[in-house]
Amino acid sequence: MMPRQEQTEGLTVRAVSDTDLVLTRTFAAPRRLVFDAFTRPELLRRWHGARGWHLVVCEIDLRPGGVWRFVSRGPDGAELGHGGVFREVDAPGRLVQSEVHDGWDAGEALVTTVFDEWDGRTAMTTTVRYPSREVRDSVLRTPMKRGAGEAYDRLAETLNEMTLKGELQ
């Protein structure tokens, strides 16, 4: 059977096994900046979430064993919380962390994000391993692809603004 694949505004989402999804997106920015945008609260607040959603809680202890927690608020006041523990932090190339959504009893996902740079562009590859095929499939039935695609579009816009304003650090 061919792997399922969908494209959303530059984001590709593929089911590569019974439990794994792979999300890929390329950004026109160096990987140090993209890594920072994934790990620094002041940058995450600028882009994280689908359009109309904004982080109201963004806590990051960026070290192996460190805890992270995000709460996003949507346009109708709905809130979505999730968090986990960093397993690996290899800046600026790789992050591995657990992820559990509030009120979700389906178990913990393991999220591995790799940042590869060439010619000033960064390819992000995120592999999300779910506890079972059923959990993976339930995630595929949610608006996750649209929401993640919109969030990564917002990230691309933020990176472009930072580049134009000379905010590269």
PyMOL commands that set and color helices and strands:
alter all, ss='L'
color gray80, all
select helices_A, chain A and resi 31-39+41-47+133-140+144-164
alter helices_A, ss='H'
color red, helices_A
select strands_A, chain A and resi 5-8+11-15+20-27+54-60+67-73+79-90+94-101+109-118+121-129
alter strands_A, ss='S'
color yellow, strands_A
deselect
rebuild
show_as cartoon
